[in-house]
Amino acid sequence: IYHDDSILKKRFMLAYSHVELWRQDFSGNADSMSYVAEDSLFRLFGKPVLWNANSRLNADTMRIWLKNSRISLMQMRGKSFVATKENQSNFSQISGDNMDNRFDADNKLRSVSVQGKGQSIYFIREQDSTVSTANKVQYNNMLILLDSGKVSDIRFY
């Protein structure tokens, strides 16, 4: 359902029952979705799942803000989870109650702020890029920084 209100200058779209999204830089699905053009805000409901580059993101609900037609901020609420492919057999994983994900201009995930029941599995690499260790951390709140899709720093608070 698309609505264009010329009096209030509001444009929005509503989609129901197994919505699928496709763009060059991401794809996904959800039970339902709304989009408000003035805010460049997508809302996804009913356990949405998004795929972006080497990452998979899912939660109970999501809010996604676009800037210059690219994702800039994604708020994930309820049972939030992110998995990022490190190589053919390893995936860094982040989970928690809620997450705020920030993306760079190329739509690559650059930071994840976890609020509540934060957990992460990430891999330590040697100088030759081979994986030497898998680490698991649990902390109520954390900030994970990524560089080129790889975990570069984790801060706990």
ZIZIWO-V930030 format. One line per field, one symbol per residue. phi: phi as a letter, one per 30 degrees, with the letter a starting at -180 (. if undefined). psi: psi as a letter, one per 20 degrees, with the letter a starting at -180 (. if undefined). A space follows every 10 residues. Layout:
phi = ???
psi = ???
This chain:
phi = .cbbcdddhc bbbbbbiidb cbbdcablaa daabbcddch ccbcbihdbb cbhcbbbbad bbbbccbhib dcbbccbihd abbbdcaebb bdbbbldbbc cccddcicdc abccbjhdbb cbcccdddid dcbccbbbae babccbbhic dcabbca
psi = pppoohgilp prqppqnmpp pprhirrarr grqqpohhil ppppqllqpq podjqppqag qqpppqpljq phpopppolq pppppgahip pqqprrgqqo pqqaijkpph qpopoplpqq prppqrhjjq phqpqpqpqg qqpppqokjq phqppq.
